[in-house]
Every structure is written in structure tokens, then in C-alpha cells.
Amino acid sequence: MTHGEKRLPEAPGEQPAARGNGKSAVPVAMAVENIVKRYGDFEAVKGISFSVAEGEIFGLLGPNGAGKSTLIRMMTTLIPVTAGRALVGGHDVAKDSNAVRRMIGVIPQALTSDQDLTVEENLSIYAKLYSVPRAERERNIAEVLEAVDLLKWRGAQTKTLSGGMRRRLEIARGLVHDPRIFFLDEPTTGLDPVSRIAVWEMLNNLKKSRNLTMLLTTHYMEEADRLCDRIAIVDHGTLVALGTPVELKQSVPGSNVVEVQFATESEQWQARLEALPGVTEVQSQSAGVYRVLTSNGSQTTTQLVEMAAAMGETLTSLSVQNTSLDDVFVHYTGRQLRDEQVKPVNFIMPPRPGAQP
């Protein structure tokens, strides 16, 4: 099956209208229309189109080299668009880049706050770069520090903070000029599970309290599932799937996943598993380990046990799960996101308003 044959009803490449509940449409905060980026003969982004509604958290998933970072760099005015256009807050990134920069906040994957400055000093310098007036600057700093629960550490040197606290400082710094639209590149990379969950909760709270629109990239499927209202999967510079987490899961054939491990490896297991009634796809994980997508998890489990007994084979493990975003990603790209190496940190902060692109 080609990527194009797997798309959801809201097909990538179409420009969706403002999203609504049937009563009133939600205004569009961002839109990319057949956007293309070429480097010489190499096409990194190949005519992608989608829109993001105001107040939405929109996720970009894709393996390394898929075009995610290139897409974000165009949307944040860091690199020019080759063809098509990107609108952020109603402004064309190519024609009105300064207006775009004033209304966006960008959180890079790297922790870039100055470690020798205090928390407050880092925020103050950043606010000055955006020409935030002094009275407003002091008010904004207090508000964002309270929002990220760092108010009592405002005088602490940044180097004394934990990794999770430094990540919260990065988010506060991106909010200090009161942006309407927030770009986050791998916002929880390197954090422990507890800190990661704390950042998720904080981002959800910020979305509600500040009416922020967010676009984030992530390598964590659980993060995308928990945070994102909609998710776009990008591969080889094209948009291969777009929808809510529930819609994406429902688009994968098979409502259950049976994970099975055989004591011995055999080249025949793949074909035998694929031949079972109700099985729609079999993914080989490692020697003797398979993920079996099926329309009837209990039936397939029974058939697996009976097949192993008839062959005198031992099942080392057997479990039934619902379809996950991992399965969605494999279905659309042919590989697992968790097997990809995290990309090198090369995401640059956007130029301050008034600077030349």
C-alpha cells in the first residue's frame, strides 16, 4: 500500500476549513498551503498543507529527516519558503515576518537560557529584545513565573535549577512577551518521567489560561496522545496522515494488538500469523517477537495458543492491547518512531522583531 492509500477522510494536501462544532467555526491561527522547501535539487518539504485552529495543540510526528524541523523553521521565519505560503496569525511569513515574530514564542529543544544569570534576569533580557515596556515587563515576568511555578526561584541562578525547572524557565521565557502562538520543539526531551508529566500538565493549563495555540514536535507517543488535539504525521517531506489521536487510531486496520514472543525463532512465524482469521497486519519486532494487528484480540489470542500447542512451541509472553499511536506511526511510515535517533540540536531562536530574516 502506498502512503496515499492510507490517508484519513480529511486527506493531507487538502486545506481544511476553520474547525467548529457545527454552531460556529473556530478561527484559524496558522495555515500552510502547498508549502515547499528545496535545497538545490533536494526537496525537503513537498507541498504540505494543513491549518491549526485557535486554541488548538497541534502535534507534528515524523522520523529524522522527515521535514518537521524544516517546516517549523519556515513557519517561524528562520528560513525562506521556496514555494507555497505559510500564514501565522493571519500574516504571511515571507511578506510580513516582523509581525509573525511579534506574535510567536519559540521553545527550542536545547536549554539555551544563560546559566550564570538569575531566572528573572533571563526573562528580563528576553522581554527587552521584544521591546516590552518596563512596567509591562515586570508584570509579565511575575505572571509567567507564577504560571510555570517558578516565582520563588526568580532570584536563583539558572545553573542551580534542576532539568525540569530549567525547562519550565525556557517555557516562561517564550511567554514573557505575551505571544498568541507557541512553537515547541521536543519540549520534554531529556526529562525524567515525573518532570515530563509536570510539563504536560503545565502546557495544558497554559493553553486554557492564556488561550494559546501550540504547535509541537515530539518523539514521545504518549506525549502526543495526551497533549495534542490533532496530529500530523510527516514522512519524506509529505503529510501522510492528519487527524485527532482517536481518528488516527481508528484509521489503522485492526482494533486490537496482540504482542507475542515465541521461545524459538522461525522464518515461518510471519506467514503463519498473517494467515490467522481477523489478522490485518504483522510487525516483526525482534527475534521471535511480533505485534499482530487484529479485528478480534480474544479470538486471535486463543488461536495463537492453540497453534503453539499444536506445534509443540512455547510462548514466552502474550499480551493484548488497544491500537496505539506507535501502531499508527508504523502503519503510515513503515518504521517505529522510538527506534529513531533524536536529531542533533540545531534549532535556532527566532530573530527578534525588526531584524532582517
Steps between C-alpha positions, in 0.01 A plus 500: 500500500631848424487784749225667298274196530512512878381855554210599718178649363645848565775435252841662539546749221149640542464836672252441784263777593489662843403235749172521687232306684226565248392825672789735434832451330823543696734754337818366342822595682744346252476365148751360256394472139694271265821607671826386342866527605782409264873494556638484148352186346394357838139561603478487879131599519276398212180700482357459853166658593317515833344754736504539878198646680534762773545339840604165352806293592623360170768229491754418229632145500756357263835321480828685464528670163123500450486881464351597840775739607524651151125563508518669841801708396300636206197571721716688753670711227843342547533380140323620183217308338583364154138471382151516647438712806467488878264724697556546873245712684373615161843630393700357210838386636673612180332841463450606863762313701529765773128476582534121521797526736312731735216256550692172537703337775753230417634238739799316350601150598824628654504674838631841391446725803821655637605286797689782672199732506210474740159378392365856500800639309453244223136600462576871519760488221267307275212743565730792415587336167130515421480865611253424779455826704646492852172500695352233276827305513495479880136394500554238229801351679303456820206347311702248299708397802180431689358310200802266489532480880841669520403820685698419814810421292501829308827607666674161466784450255382289208783250545362403841167383353410139424443388139124519538517849652728621222253371244226694677724808486537453123122491467463809719757683288302419186187648660643821648407715198143362509492307169180360353666202330754265654746271317662224709773277360529179706391682820568211741808335350746398772253534787422223746143356488377703798630830358360412158149450639532827694583684176199339327269623776655846485458526122136398525442761771677768294289417197182555701605800708677696223298373200820393327523318171787249507689306237742242636728227376564198719659157501272381781180335381339529843576872496328545163205290618459691828561855374396534137153578370617395153814337364668517159740223400770618259724264306743569213383860484131417453199492729389136519232519772306770684235471769420478868676224697175302502448544125856391426465187713170415335661536156732205568346164398445285809356620828739301721869423513623161621868496592647151502847359563598150397777311678667420168528703181366364172466658157154343482349696790427813293303309234315288758396805699385684190282200406298511823136617458447866590870593479560814294873558549801333663803703612824320585656670805808285560596132500182308584300812600203619294225762523183366341227747402163328507129579493437250783765492772346221709449272199854556373642434848318166518617407151860586588495278809344212303749542214799499738368190684444313173858574394651425840622859520531703820356851526732713712251786529158595368306825551201681346489878462293762323643666188753766604663796326807278462290273278371804311854623438620160375191470279567830324881509491605135517723548804482580869565853626665375818767329289604833350795683648418839647611763251797727570410822676514769231177690556585870519301762688297721264639844420359779712234718338656753267798282409547401139415135420 
